[in-house]
Amino acid sequence: MTLTIPPSSLALICFAFAALLLVALHLLPTGADPVRHGVSEYGIGPFASLYRAQAIASGVGAIALADALLGTSVDTGPLICLVLFGAARVLIAGFPTDRDLPMTRTGQIHAVLAAVAFLALAVVAPWLSASPFAAAAWPAARVGVLGLAVVVTATSLGSFAVASLPAAVRAYGLAQRAFYLAGFAWLIAIAMLLPH
């Protein structure tokens, strides 16, 4: 007997697991400052394996979500963005960030993968949430999903802005955590709205 998990259910399980791991990382004595340090700081401390597990889980979840949306009326663009986000998250687990400058080659790859993930989710969230598919599939929840999508995009772009402004860089960790919170909430909401 084989157990088959629908891709939407796999996505939901992965996102919930990743979110729980991220909460655990905030409760453990990691040494990372949630206000100043990016989430990637968890990937270079004593609990790096938990960070890598959450990165992989969120990536697999995004790819499963794209698979669940395959064959629907969703355009190819959002599916590509979800796969890009997923692939970047899975790959980032193998490229830890740098704590200090100058950046190493590994740290540079990490930064590129993080930028791809942040931008892919910033693009796909409003694109998918405002699509005719969303209007037809989730009429009662569409306003909430679209609202979450706007927050995902705003916090993604806000993270880039904070990182580039010397006066605001001390709040980089907060900006990133807002993005993670909005991103996981949106991904979980989309996965929950699909048939299981």
Secondary structure as GFF3:
##gff-version 3
##sequence-region A 1 196
A	DSSP	alpha_helix	7	27	.	.	.	ID=ss1
A	DSSP	three_ten_helix	39	44	.	.	.	ID=ss2
A	DSSP	alpha_helix	48	69	.	.	.	ID=ss3
A	DSSP	alpha_helix	76	92	.	.	.	ID=ss4
A	DSSP	alpha_helix	105	129	.	.	.	ID=ss5
A	DSSP	alpha_helix	132	137	.	.	.	ID=ss6
A	DSSP	alpha_helix	142	164	.	.	.	ID=ss7
A	DSSP	three_ten_helix	169	171	.	.	.	ID=ss8
A	DSSP	alpha_helix	172	193	.	.	.	ID=ss9
###
